[in-house]
Amino acid sequence: MSNYEPVIGLEVHVQLKTETKVFCGCSTKFGAEPNTQVCPVCLGFPGSLPVLNRKALEYSIKVGLALNCTVQGYTKFDRKHYYYPDLPKNYQISQYDLPISKDGFLDIEAGGKIKRVGITRAHLEEDAGKLIHNDGSSSVDFNRTGQPLLEIVSEPQIYSPEEAYEYLNSLKSIIRYLGVSDCDMEKGTLRCDANISVRETGTTGLGTKSEIKNLNSFKAVRDALGYEIERHIETLNAGEKIVQETRLWDEKNEQTISMRSKEEAKDYRYFPEPDLPPFIISKEKIEEIKKTLPELPKEKSVRFMNEYGLSEYDARILVADKQTADYAEIRLKGWPEMNRKPVANWLIGPLASTASALKIAVHEVKISPKDFLDLIDLTENKQVISNLSAKIVLEEMAKTGKSAMAVIQEKNLAQISDESSLEKEIDAAIQENPKVISDVKAGKTNSIMFLVGQVMKKTKGKANPKLVQDILKRRLSDAQ
Amino acid sequence: MELFKLTASALLDKLSRKETTPEEIFKDLSQRIADTDNKVKAYVRLDQTKDRRPETIDYSLPSIVSKPLAGIPVSIKDNICTEGLNTECCSKILSGFNPPYDATVIKKLKESGAVIFPAKTNMDEFAFGSSTENSQFGPTHNPWDLDRVPGGSSGGSAAAIGADEAILALGSDTGGSIRQPAAFCGVVGLKPTYGRVSRFGLIAFASSLDQIGPLTKDVRDSALLMNVISGHDPMDSTSVDIPVPDYTKSLVNDIKGIKIGIPKEYFVEGMNPEVKTIVEEAINKLRSLGAGHKPVSLAHTDYAVPVYYILATAEASSNLARFDGVQYGLRAKTSKLIDMYKKTRGEGFGQEAKRRILLGTFALSHGYYDAYYLRALKVRTLIKQDFDRIFKDFDCIVTPTSPTPAFKIGEKSDDPLSMYLSDIYTISANLAGIPAISITCGYTKAGLPVGLQILAKPFAEETIFRVAHTYERNTEWHKVKPKL
């Protein structure tokens, strides 16, 4: 038995967020009644001609630049032929040998290290429609026909399902930063096909590949790849050969199933689209677009580390989503102290939990920067409330929009930091737990934390735990 | 009143002098069609026009008079989309196709006050042919000899003009489909520069070669029609944004100093001797009118036909892929998708369409693309360069339009190769994207018209009009009418 390693390449289709379709003026709005956003051009009616949406070209160039690609000064469209009822012309306007962008890369974090994955190309094409199958008949919804798609093809330089997962997350993050697509797999604005083969560890060739389709989430990509790797290795170990084929991921049964083999592979008969002359993209134009690129996640995380003293880990989490990053930055900036670690912790921890409890995104949590920082100050510095209470306060603030102090007073959650006010609860805790007392006295000093917990419970979390611990320590040593 | 015999410019004069009305012209023309089209068969689906009358046009309104073609009927080839009026490319597969939009040229014509004649003109199915025999509605007959073809593929438009069954007509030209039928029918046919006229709404045959153009009774009408249909169209990315001159200003009776090139490759053994003599006389006439001429060489002429039949069929195979029975036109009744495709296309396309789809599909197939399509593209560039070189020193090139006059119906229909060679002189202009006109320059002993082709560099339609108009002013050929 040999050791095998997987080699993975991903083809990602991203639907660009233009107002109108790529070759006509129809709206791209999601969720309209079937066939209400169509015209002779996207329906491929005879005599109609495509006209390129310049915004789609600009968006494509943005993605190319963000993925460190060479944006080609001369690009053209080609026709890709195949028959299917959701493709009105029975050819798709795509790009064959002169894609808008090529030869780029994407750096991803894998196993604690930065890994560079090559981007072969990114080309613009039109989307197809959707088939709707009813009982005994099928109809076509052409609303999606002609929506702009950017196909981003990676080099076969991804070596584990985990890396594929990271690649997709990074790609999504960058494209969302650019504001050119939502990259929402559920809505189909990001779609992914995966090519996978395995080879003996230490060799450099490529094994026979299979292509996996019907991947509906990043998790599905990871799971399907995991399954395929196993299947390839088992097949090879059994002395059999891998068949080059397209396979579908069956999410329910967590397996891939064969869809078509290479013998049925199609000849797309690409040739230059005669209805669209080639496009010249000047260096000036490319430079102009480059200037409009926003700060991208990688640069932003470096800046967050430098400017706000964040750890790489914290910075990376905070910048993954642009709106979260913007939300975080206002709050990091507003913190008056040099050490902004508490703010980062509060953003990544309690605030993120609150957002997910409320089923909203972090940036949608309606707590003003001042209120948020006040709460951190009241908890971390002034110790007016305990960490436990602070989480309750945070959630209430998010729900009501009230200030931290208002919620604390309303809920009477101010931390008890006055010794005399705690005496009664501490006495009770000591009296109720003679066994623990004797443990502590016998040297099990950690057991003191159990008693702290008891006091916290009795004070409904309002006691200052540090103070309680100090008092307990003192009392128990006095008693000795 | 025989208004149908007149040119558009003559009718516009009459209209402005209130000697006639648009209604009268329309009625007169309709009567002419009713009288003679059973012989010529220039129109298809004439029965559908029964109840159609143009809107009443009040010619006394200044807003109407200022429109360049107000009240003039224009007959349209069956591959140019007309809103609400069937457009079927004379193919079974587009039976009943009624486009929900006008082609840009139709929009422009309507804006110019022209009346779109409510029956379309006959053509070879999808413009595949040089004789108008490949129409599902049967052939059109040449008005000069009803046993002969009118040429093609715009044979219906050319025959309608030749038979005085139309005042103005539009055709489309991919390899000679306006000029060759113009020559056969004794009328004026212009293929404009590629990109001069919008292709939006023209049902594509070969997108990189197709152009819409006028078929008219004289050069002046050709210029009038070009004034209306030319210009950049945001809906057609291949249309060029160059200002449209007033072409009628080129209609001067003067070609002194014009330099004409005569390509030696176009006058070779095998061409009809009568055509050769008539065209040589025409060239002498041009010289006598003050033009200078010299032999020139278009070295890659021999490759034009093979290059054309690779590129044009390749594009056609792609353009015709959309006719699948899903959205419009013919749909064969089957239960399986693949059978629907096969049966619809099997029943819907005629033999020549199938032949070209197969040829084109082959040329684009994996393993053959480089040897055929790509190589043909390269030779196309060489052919274009031949013209570029000549137009550095010459204003235009003069050639016969076709190697023979109109041939007999059925004579070549079983011999596609000899049919393809009928376009040998016209194809190069499409490959090079340059403008070219065919005007009548004489008649054979049997009384068949012979066409003279004048080519110029891109966007030099003005030169073509100047030379053609001068020739026309100094000859009588265009005034001869067929007896019907």
Interface residues (C-beta under 8 A of the other chain):
Chain A: P40 L43 G44 F45 P46 G47 S48 L49 P50 V51 L52 R79 H81 Y83 P85 P88 K89 N90 Y91 V140 D267 R269 Y270 F271 P274 D275 L276 P277
Chain B: I80 C81 T87 C89 L94 F97 P99 P100 Y101 A103 R199 F200 G201 L202 I203 A204 A206 S207 S208 P234 M235 D236 S237 T238 A314 E315 S318 A321 R322 F323 D324 V326 Q327 Y328 L337 Y341 T361 L364 S365 H366 Y369 Y373
